């Protein structure tokens, strides 16, 4: 099948999934018999750029060195996906002809580095060298958080002020104006089209967190659009939810029509709804801010309708928290995610500062819980610098225990489920300096259904071949070769190599016996 036919088939398949709702979900139960070291697990970390002053003092060479150091530390901690904040507030940590350079990058909005250094392009390349994913993290509506912030003179806020609202000290795109959705989709399409990102990521900032006693000022857009869409004043909250629903659906369609293998993920606030807020009592046994009622984010609908490819709720609270218990929430999300990809957002500082009755921190129990529900497929850690700094030993714990062995990202079989073709023609190559294996594959640039990377397994002579045990993985690479260790020619092994596509489907293995 030709490449264009494959891509067209993928687009039609995914768009069909967007338009059709999946239904029903089985109630998951903890499975404490699961592997201590899962072969497949999402292990993410957020790299924040908003309100991070370190970038402003760096030139391009220093910034490169900084990012390389951060990625090396994350890789050593077992992280396999980086979530990098590329659009903190209607600006860019990448080259854009749509929005200005971020003031968090150089201290002045609209001003890039003299040599035009592009952090996103650099991080995509460096992450992929390490076979780590790069998820481009955007905030959709926020423009500024302070009235004293200086926006560049040609900012869209000055060109078309009627598209924005002020709430407290902050400025936002008005979510009720359809042209704002079109604009945000345009920004996302530009990123997906020009950069080899693995996913587009948005967090919990949709409608802003409510300010007590201060209604959100969208009467003008409601009168212009809400009423004509059939909403009356008594159903204004439904209109707001519909605005966000429309944005999410249109963003997914935009991504699919640009590059159908790029995922779209959301890391919403950790509480969907409190039980007391739902007539049928289906909310969680919590008492806090709610996605559905306060931020107008109907996350369950997005998952059910296939508008997002993974859900990553920010379950940042401690085990035993009175208003939002971690154990209660992880179970609730596992039961209400329609068996779609679910990753848990973990707050490193709160986890390591909190203690169990034994006196130990809560990392061990949180990791146990996250691996106990079959519908939970991994974790993401807030935030990356805590891992880089090894806050209270968290990085050592991950490196030496929970992430002791590598893990493949769970396959996105709802997008594409066919495995790529096996590698072929595995050969030993000897040079004056190295002994390596090399192979051929059907990898085609721009074709997500062919090999994207390779997994190398090793088995001692006579050892049973088990590709499900990550302890047997000795390498993961995007190259078509692997350098073998030198053991003085005394040991015999069987190496098995598999190909993995852009959706993380793995092929069957092809083997080669070698003496090292």
C-alpha positions as CSV (number, residue, x, y, z in Angstrom):
1,X,0.0,0.0,0.0
2,X,1.4,3.4,-0.9
3,X,2.1,5.9,1.8
4,X,-0.6,8.4,0.8
5,X,-3.2,5.6,1.0
6,X,-2.1,4.6,4.5
7,X,-2.3,8.1,5.8
8,X,-5.7,8.7,4.2
9,X,-7.0,5.4,5.8
10,X,-5.6,6.6,9.2
11,X,-7.4,9.9,8.9
12,X,-10.7,8.4,8.0
13,X,-10.4,5.8,10.8
14,X,-9.6,8.5,13.4
15,X,-12.2,10.9,12.2
16,X,-14.8,8.1,12.5
17,X,-13.7,7.5,16.0
18,X,-14.2,11.2,16.8
19,X,-17.7,11.2,15.4
20,X,-18.8,8.0,17.1
21,X,-19.0,7.7,20.9
22,X,-17.7,4.6,22.6
23,X,-20.0,3.3,25.3
24,X,-19.9,1.3,28.5
25,X,-17.0,0.6,30.8
26,X,-16.1,-2.3,33.1
27,X,-15.5,-1.5,36.7
28,X,-11.7,-2.1,37.2
29,X,-10.4,-3.7,40.4
30,X,-6.9,-3.5,41.8
31,X,-4.6,-6.2,40.4
32,X,-1.8,-6.6,42.9
33,X,-0.4,-9.7,41.0
34,X,0.7,-7.5,38.0
35,X,4.4,-7.3,37.2
36,X,6.5,-5.2,39.6
37,X,8.3,-3.8,36.5
38,X,5.8,-3.3,33.7
39,X,7.1,-3.5,30.2
40,X,4.7,-0.8,29.1
41,X,4.3,2.4,31.1
42,X,4.0,6.1,30.4
43,X,6.7,7.9,32.4
44,X,6.3,11.6,31.7
45,X,7.7,14.8,33.2
46,X,6.5,18.4,32.7
47,X,9.2,21.0,31.8
48,X,7.6,24.4,32.7
49,X,8.7,27.7,31.1
50,X,6.1,30.1,32.6
51,X,7.6,32.1,35.5
52,X,10.9,30.3,35.2
53,X,13.5,33.0,35.4
54,X,16.5,30.9,34.4
55,X,16.0,31.1,30.7
56,X,16.2,34.9,30.5
57,X,19.9,34.9,31.6
58,X,20.9,32.3,29.0
59,X,22.4,32.7,25.5
60,X,21.6,30.0,23.0
61,X,24.7,27.9,23.8
62,X,23.9,28.0,27.5
63,X,20.2,27.1,26.8
64,X,21.3,24.1,24.7
65,X,23.6,22.9,27.5
66,X,20.9,23.4,30.0
67,X,18.3,21.4,28.1
68,X,20.8,18.6,27.4
69,X,21.6,18.4,31.1
70,X,17.9,18.3,32.0
71,X,17.2,15.6,29.4
72,X,20.1,13.5,30.5
73,X,18.9,13.6,34.1
74,X,15.3,12.7,33.0
75,X,16.5,9.8,30.9
76,X,18.6,8.5,33.8
77,X,15.4,8.6,35.9
78,X,13.6,6.4,33.4
79,X,11.4,9.2,31.9
80,X,10.2,8.3,28.4
81,X,8.1,11.4,27.6
82,X,8.8,15.1,28.0
83,X,5.9,17.6,28.2
84,X,7.4,20.9,27.3
85,X,5.5,24.2,27.7
86,X,5.8,25.9,24.3
87,X,2.9,28.4,24.7
88,X,2.6,29.7,28.2
89,X,0.3,32.7,27.3
90,X,-0.5,33.4,23.7
91,X,3.3,33.5,23.0
92,X,5.9,31.0,21.8
93,X,8.9,29.1,23.0
94,X,9.5,28.3,19.3
95,X,9.7,30.2,16.0
96,X,6.2,31.4,15.0
97,X,4.8,33.8,12.5
98,X,1.5,33.8,14.4
99,X,2.5,34.7,17.9
100,X,5.5,36.5,19.5
101,X,8.5,35.0,21.3
102,X,7.6,34.4,24.9
103,X,8.8,37.0,27.5
104,X,9.7,34.0,29.7
105,X,12.4,33.1,27.2
106,X,14.4,36.4,27.0
107,X,12.6,38.8,29.4
108,X,10.9,40.7,26.5
109,X,7.9,39.5,24.6
110,X,8.6,39.3,20.9
111,X,12.4,39.2,21.3
112,X,14.1,35.9,20.4
113,X,17.8,35.0,20.8
114,X,20.1,36.8,18.4
115,X,20.9,33.6,16.4
116,X,17.3,32.6,16.2
117,X,17.7,29.5,18.4
118,X,14.5,27.5,18.5
119,X,14.0,25.6,21.8
120,X,11.2,23.4,20.5
121,X,13.1,22.3,17.4
122,X,16.2,21.5,19.6
123,X,14.2,19.6,22.2
124,X,12.3,17.5,19.6
125,X,15.7,16.4,18.2
126,X,17.3,15.8,21.5
127,X,14.4,13.9,22.9
128,X,14.2,11.6,19.9
129,X,17.9,10.9,20.1
130,X,17.1,9.5,23.5
131,X,14.0,7.8,22.2
132,X,11.9,10.0,24.5
133,X,8.6,11.5,23.3
134,X,8.1,15.3,23.1
135,X,4.6,16.6,23.9
136,X,4.1,20.3,23.0
137,X,2.2,21.8,26.0
138,X,0.0,24.8,25.2
139,X,-2.3,27.0,27.3
140,X,-5.3,27.8,25.1
141,X,-7.0,30.9,26.5
142,X,-4.5,32.7,28.7
143,X,-3.0,36.0,27.4
144,X,-1.5,37.5,30.6
145,X,-1.8,37.1,34.3
146,X,-0.9,40.7,35.3
147,X,-2.1,44.1,34.2
148,X,1.5,45.3,34.4
149,X,2.7,42.7,31.9
150,X,3.9,44.4,28.7
151,X,2.5,42.8,25.5
152,X,4.3,43.3,22.2
153,X,2.7,46.2,20.2
154,X,1.5,44.0,17.3
155,X,-0.1,41.5,19.7
156,X,-3.5,40.2,18.6
157,X,-4.9,41.6,21.9
158,X,-4.2,45.1,20.5
159,X,-5.3,44.4,17.0
160,X,-8.6,42.8,17.9
161,X,-9.4,43.7,21.6
162,X,-13.1,42.7,21.2
163,X,-12.0,39.0,21.3
164,X,-10.7,39.2,24.8
165,X,-12.0,39.6,28.4
166,X,-10.4,40.7,31.6
167,X,-11.0,38.6,34.7
168,X,-9.4,39.7,37.9
169,X,-5.9,40.8,36.8
170,X,-5.8,38.5,33.9
171,X,-6.6,38.7,30.2
172,X,-8.1,35.8,28.3
173,X,-9.4,34.9,24.9
174,X,-13.2,34.8,25.3
175,X,-14.0,31.1,24.9
176,X,-17.5,32.0,23.6
177,X,-16.3,33.6,20.4
178,X,-16.0,31.0,17.6
179,X,-13.1,32.9,15.8
180,X,-11.0,32.3,18.9
181,X,-11.4,28.6,18.5
182,X,-10.3,28.9,14.9
183,X,-7.2,30.9,16.0
184,X,-6.2,28.4,18.6
185,X,-6.6,25.6,16.0
186,X,-4.4,27.6,13.6
187,X,-1.7,27.8,16.3
188,X,-1.8,24.1,16.9
189,X,-1.8,23.2,13.2
190,X,1.3,25.3,12.7
191,X,3.1,23.4,15.4
192,X,2.0,20.0,14.3
193,X,2.8,20.8,10.6
194,X,6.3,22.2,11.2
195,X,7.6,20.2,14.1
196,X,8.0,16.5,14.7
197,X,6.1,16.5,18.0
198,X,4.6,13.3,19.3
199,X,1.6,15.0,20.9
200,X,-0.2,18.2,21.7
201,X,-0.9,18.6,25.4
202,X,-3.1,21.0,27.3
203,X,-3.5,21.2,31.1
204,X,-6.3,22.3,33.4
205,X,-6.7,26.0,32.3
206,X,-9.8,26.3,30.2
207,X,-12.3,28.7,31.7
208,X,-10.2,30.3,34.5
209,X,-10.4,29.3,38.1
210,X,-13.3,31.2,39.6
211,X,-12.8,34.3,41.7
212,X,-15.2,34.4,44.7
213,X,-18.0,36.8,44.1
214,X,-16.8,37.8,40.6
215,X,-18.7,36.3,37.6
216,X,-16.8,35.6,34.4
217,X,-17.5,38.6,32.1
218,X,-18.9,36.9,29.0
219,X,-22.4,38.5,28.8
220,X,-21.5,40.1,25.5
221,X,-20.4,36.9,23.7
222,X,-23.3,35.0,25.2
223,X,-25.8,37.5,23.8
224,X,-24.1,37.4,20.4
225,X,-23.5,33.6,20.2
226,X,-25.1,31.7,23.0
227,X,-28.6,32.9,22.4
228,X,-28.4,32.2,18.7
229,X,-27.1,28.7,19.5
230,X,-30.3,28.0,21.4
231,X,-29.1,28.6,25.0
232,X,-31.1,30.7,27.4
233,X,-29.8,32.5,30.6
234,X,-30.7,29.5,32.7
235,X,-28.3,27.3,30.7
236,X,-25.4,29.6,30.4
237,X,-23.1,27.1,32.1
238,X,-24.1,24.5,29.5
239,X,-23.1,27.0,26.8
240,X,-19.7,27.5,28.4
241,X,-19.2,23.7,28.4
242,X,-20.3,23.5,24.8
243,X,-17.7,26.2,23.9
244,X,-14.9,24.1,25.5
245,X,-16.2,20.9,24.0
246,X,-16.2,22.5,20.6
247,X,-12.6,23.6,21.0
248,X,-11.5,20.1,22.0
249,X,-13.3,18.4,19.1
250,X,-12.0,20.9,16.6
251,X,-8.4,20.6,17.9
252,X,-8.6,16.8,17.5
253,X,-9.9,17.2,14.0
254,X,-7.2,19.7,13.2
255,X,-4.4,17.4,14.4
256,X,-5.9,14.4,12.6
257,X,-6.1,16.2,9.3
258,X,-2.5,17.5,9.7
259,X,-0.7,14.4,11.0
260,X,-3.0,11.6,12.1
261,X,-0.4,9.9,14.3
262,X,0.2,12.9,16.6
263,X,-1.8,12.4,19.8
264,X,-3.9,15.0,21.7
265,X,-3.8,14.8,25.5
266,X,-5.3,16.7,28.4
267,X,-4.1,16.9,32.0
268,X,-7.2,18.2,33.7
269,X,-7.7,19.2,37.3
270,X,-7.8,16.1,39.4
271,X,-11.6,16.2,40.3
272,X,-14.2,15.7,37.6
273,X,-17.2,16.3,39.9
274,X,-17.8,15.8,43.6
275,X,-20.4,13.2,44.5
276,X,-22.6,15.8,46.1
277,X,-22.8,17.7,42.9
278,X,-24.1,14.8,40.8
279,X,-27.8,13.9,41.0
280,X,-27.0,10.2,40.6
281,X,-24.0,10.3,42.9
282,X,-21.5,9.3,40.2
283,X,-18.9,11.9,41.2
284,X,-15.9,11.1,43.4
285,X,-16.1,11.2,47.2
286,X,-14.3,14.5,47.3
287,X,-15.0,18.2,48.1
288,X,-13.1,20.6,45.9
289,X,-13.0,22.5,42.6
290,X,-14.6,20.7,39.8
291,X,-13.8,20.4,36.1
292,X,-17.4,20.1,35.0
293,X,-19.0,22.7,37.2
294,X,-16.2,25.3,37.7
295,X,-13.9,25.1,34.7
296,X,-16.6,23.9,32.3
297,X,-14.4,21.0,31.2
298,X,-16.4,17.9,30.5
299,X,-13.4,15.6,30.4
300,X,-15.4,12.4,30.5
301,X,-17.2,13.4,27.3
302,X,-13.9,14.1,25.6
303,X,-12.6,10.6,26.5
304,X,-15.8,8.9,25.6
305,X,-16.1,10.6,22.2
306,X,-12.5,10.0,21.3
307,X,-11.7,13.7,21.1
308,X,-8.5,13.1,23.2
309,X,-6.0,10.3,23.0
310,X,-4.9,10.3,26.6
311,X,-6.3,11.6,29.9
312,X,-3.8,12.7,32.6
313,X,-5.7,14.0,35.6
314,X,-3.6,16.0,38.1
315,X,-4.1,13.9,41.2
316,X,-1.7,16.0,43.1
317,X,-3.1,15.5,46.6
318,X,-1.8,13.2,49.4
319,X,-3.1,9.8,50.3
320,X,-5.5,10.6,53.2
321,X,-6.2,14.2,52.1
322,X,-9.5,15.1,53.7
323,X,-11.0,16.9,50.7
324,X,-9.4,15.0,47.8
325,X,-7.8,11.7,48.8
326,X,-5.3,10.4,46.2
327,X,-6.4,6.8,46.7
328,X,-10.1,7.7,46.2
329,X,-9.4,9.7,43.1
330,X,-7.1,7.2,41.3
331,X,-9.7,4.5,41.8
332,X,-12.5,6.9,40.5
333,X,-10.6,7.9,37.4
334,X,-9.7,4.2,36.6
335,X,-13.4,3.4,36.8
336,X,-14.5,6.4,34.6
337,X,-12.1,6.6,31.7
338,X,-13.8,4.2,29.3
339,X,-10.7,2.0,29.2
340,X,-8.9,4.6,27.2
341,X,-5.2,5.6,27.9
342,X,-5.1,7.0,31.4
343,X,-2.0,8.4,33.1
344,X,-1.8,9.9,36.6
345,X,-0.3,13.3,37.2
346,X,1.9,13.1,40.3
347,X,3.1,16.1,42.4
348,X,6.6,15.2,43.4
349,X,7.0,17.7,46.3
350,X,3.7,16.9,47.9
351,X,4.4,13.1,47.5
352,X,7.8,13.3,49.0
353,X,6.8,15.7,51.8
354,X,3.8,13.6,52.9
355,X,4.3,10.5,55.0
356,X,2.5,7.2,55.6
357,X,1.8,5.8,59.1
358,X,5.1,3.9,58.8
359,X,6.9,7.2,58.5
360,X,8.0,6.6,54.9
361,X,7.1,9.2,52.2
362,X,4.2,8.4,49.9
363,X,6.0,7.6,46.7
364,X,6.0,3.8,47.2
365,X,2.3,3.6,47.9
366,X,1.4,5.9,45.1
367,X,3.4,3.9,42.6
368,X,1.9,0.7,43.9
369,X,-1.6,2.1,43.5
370,X,-0.9,3.5,40.0
371,X,0.3,0.0,38.9
372,X,-2.6,-1.8,40.6
373,X,-5.4,-0.7,38.4
374,X,-5.3,-2.2,34.9
375,X,-6.9,0.9,33.5
376,X,-4.1,3.1,34.7
377,X,-1.2,3.1,32.2
378,X,1.5,5.3,33.7
379,X,2.4,8.5,35.5
380,X,3.6,12.0,34.8
381,X,5.7,13.9,37.3
382,X,5.2,17.6,38.2
383,X,7.6,18.9,37.8
384,X,10.8,18.0,35.9
385,X,13.2,20.2,37.9
386,X,12.3,18.2,41.1
387,X,13.6,15.1,39.3
388,X,16.7,17.0,38.1
389,X,17.4,18.1,41.6
390,X,16.6,14.7,43.1
391,X,14.2,16.3,45.6
392,X,14.3,14.2,48.8
393,X,15.7,11.3,46.9
394,X,12.8,10.9,44.4
395,X,15.1,10.4,41.4
396,X,17.2,7.8,43.2
397,X,14.0,5.9,44.1
398,X,12.7,5.9,40.5
399,X,16.1,5.0,39.0
400,X,16.9,2.2,41.5
401,X,13.5,0.8,41.9
402,X,10.3,1.9,40.1
403,X,12.0,2.7,36.8
404,X,14.9,0.2,37.2
405,X,14.1,-1.2,33.8
406,X,13.1,0.6,30.6
407,X,9.4,0.7,29.6
408,X,7.7,1.2,26.2
409,X,4.9,3.7,26.1
410,X,1.6,1.9,25.9
411,X,0.3,1.4,22.4
412,X,-2.4,3.7,21.1
413,X,-4.4,0.9,19.6
414,X,-7.6,3.1,19.3
415,X,-5.7,5.0,16.7
416,X,-4.0,2.1,14.9
417,X,-3.5,-1.4,16.0
418,X,-1.6,-3.3,13.3
419,X,2.0,-4.1,14.2
420,X,4.8,-3.0,11.8
421,X,6.8,-5.5,9.8
422,X,9.7,-7.4,11.5
423,X,13.2,-6.3,11.1
424,X,15.2,-8.4,8.6
425,X,18.8,-9.2,7.6
426,X,20.4,-8.9,11.0
427,X,24.2,-8.9,10.6
428,X,27.2,-8.8,12.8
429,X,29.6,-6.0,11.9
430,X,33.2,-5.9,13.2
431,X,35.5,-2.8,13.0
432,X,38.7,-1.9,14.7
433,X,36.8,-0.3,17.5
434,X,33.5,-2.0,17.9
435,X,31.3,-5.0,17.4
436,X,27.7,-4.2,16.5
437,X,24.5,-5.6,15.1
438,X,22.9,-4.0,12.1
439,X,19.5,-4.7,10.5
440,X,17.1,-3.5,7.8
441,X,13.5,-2.4,8.3
442,X,10.6,-0.9,6.3
443,X,11.0,2.5,8.1
444,X,9.7,5.3,5.9
445,X,9.9,8.9,7.1
446,X,6.4,10.4,7.4
447,X,4.7,7.0,7.5
448,X,3.7,6.3,11.1
449,X,2.8,2.7,10.5
450,X,6.4,1.7,9.7
451,X,9.2,1.3,12.2
452,X,9.9,4.4,14.3
453,X,12.3,2.8,16.8
454,X,13.7,-0.6,17.8
455,X,13.9,-2.7,21.0
456,X,16.8,-4.9,21.6
457,X,16.4,-7.9,24.0
458,X,19.2,-10.2,25.2
459,X,19.0,-13.8,26.5
460,X,21.8,-15.9,27.8
461,X,22.5,-19.2,26.1
462,X,19.7,-21.6,27.1
463,X,17.5,-18.8,28.7
464,X,13.8,-18.9,27.8
465,X,12.9,-16.1,25.3
466,X,10.5,-13.7,27.1
467,X,9.7,-10.4,25.4
468,X,7.2,-9.4,28.0
469,X,9.8,-9.0,30.7
470,X,11.5,-5.6,30.6
471,X,14.5,-7.0,32.5
472,X,15.5,-8.5,29.1
473,X,15.6,-5.2,27.3
474,X,19.2,-4.0,26.8
475,X,18.6,-1.2,24.4
476,X,16.0,1.0,22.7
477,X,17.1,3.0,19.7
478,X,16.0,4.9,16.6
479,X,19.1,3.8,14.8
480,X,19.3,0.6,12.7
481,X,22.3,-0.7,14.7
482,X,23.3,-1.5,18.2
483,X,26.9,-1.6,19.7
484,X,27.5,-4.9,21.5
485,X,29.6,-5.1,24.8
486,X,33.0,-6.8,24.8
487,X,33.2,-9.9,27.1
488,X,36.5,-11.5,25.8
489,X,34.6,-13.9,23.5
490,X,33.6,-16.2,26.3
491,X,29.8,-15.8,26.5
492,X,27.0,-16.8,24.1
493,X,23.8,-14.9,23.8
494,X,20.7,-14.6,21.6
495,X,19.7,-11.1,20.7
496,X,16.1,-10.4,19.6
497,X,15.2,-7.2,17.8
498,X,11.7,-5.8,17.3
499,X,10.4,-2.8,15.4
500,X,7.9,-0.3,17.0
501,X,5.8,2.1,15.0
502,X,4.7,5.7,15.9
503,X,1.7,4.4,17.7
504,X,3.9,2.1,19.8
505,X,2.7,-1.1,18.3
506,X,5.5,-3.7,18.4
507,X,6.4,-6.2,15.8
508,X,7.4,-9.8,16.3
509,X,11.1,-10.4,17.0
510,X,13.9,-11.5,14.8
511,X,16.8,-13.2,16.5
512,X,20.6,-13.4,16.1
513,X,23.0,-15.6,18.1
514,X,26.3,-14.0,18.9
515,X,29.4,-14.7,21.0
516,X,30.7,-11.8,23.0
